[in-house]
Amino acid sequence: MLAVVIGLEAIVYRRMLPDAKAVRDSAIANIASTLLGIPFLWFGIGQLSDLADLFWFGFLVVTWALSVAVEAGILRLLERSIDWRKIVAASATANVLSYLLLLVALILAPTILALSTG
């Protein structure tokens, strides 16, 4: 799934930050935010009962904001010539799309699992 997210975010970066090295930047930023996000994921899994739980919404908002901040910071280090506001906008947009993709995957996973086993 990480490779799909890297590819998706690279497409966003290529469109929104044409001077950036989109695939490299996306890979580095997403690997870093994934490694930093693992403790949050373990905490979140321990707190969740189901997808309807209100905790999910707060958890997703917090992890999304952290992803945007971490990835924007890394992009800034990699692409110093690009305006900071453009970097933040690109990071926010890329992460909205990535989180929507992950949310769809989480929602569809039980159905796919049930169809494949039953």
Secondary structure, 3 states (H helix, E strand, C coil): CHHHHHHHHHHHHHHHCCCCCHHHHHHHHHHHHHHHHHHHHHHHHHHCCCCCCHHHHHHHHHHHHHHHHHHHHHHHHHCCCCCHHHHHHHHHHHHHHHHHHHHHHHHHHHHHHHHHHC
